[in-house]
Amino acid sequence: MLDLSHQQQLLRIARDSITLMFDRKRPELELGLYDEPLRRPSGAFVTLEEHGELRGCIGSIQAVAPLVHAVSTSAINAAFRDPRFMPVGREEMDAIQIEISVMSPIETVRDVEEIVVGRDGLIITKGGRAGLLLPQVATEHGWDRDTFLHHTCLKAGLAPDSWRSSGCRIERFSAQVFSE
């Protein structure tokens, strides 16, 4: 778990990383300047909202980079590379709200009864398709477990009840979520 100071540092890194890109500058994050929890490899998603509406969300579930780098890269990608949206403009930054989700390790779900709505995020994979929904999505929409599973299948481009089929893999993860 990250304390409030770590959360504030990560939120500042996310905002500064986006702002630097307007001037075509890359953030320089010297790992030695950060506490161990922020240097530890971790997956992270950055969600951008503008006036309460989704404006971008990109991240990595896998712990392949130090957390400060994962947050910086995810913030830049959410602002400028989310294919669902036009890139964020400098004039929008005052209205942009940043939310960060720091990921736990992924676990295979053996029984859907293990899934706890509000605690768990889901990954559903079948064939060459995969869909991921963060833990807070189900809570924000008031979904029960089955509805959450249905929507994760839809995110993967699968039929809503694909999670019931034998060739479908269901995984879960949790996240520490915080925002500005």
Order of alpha helices (4+ residues) and beta strands (2+ residues): alpha-alpha-beta-beta-alpha-beta-beta-beta-beta-alpha-alpha-beta-beta
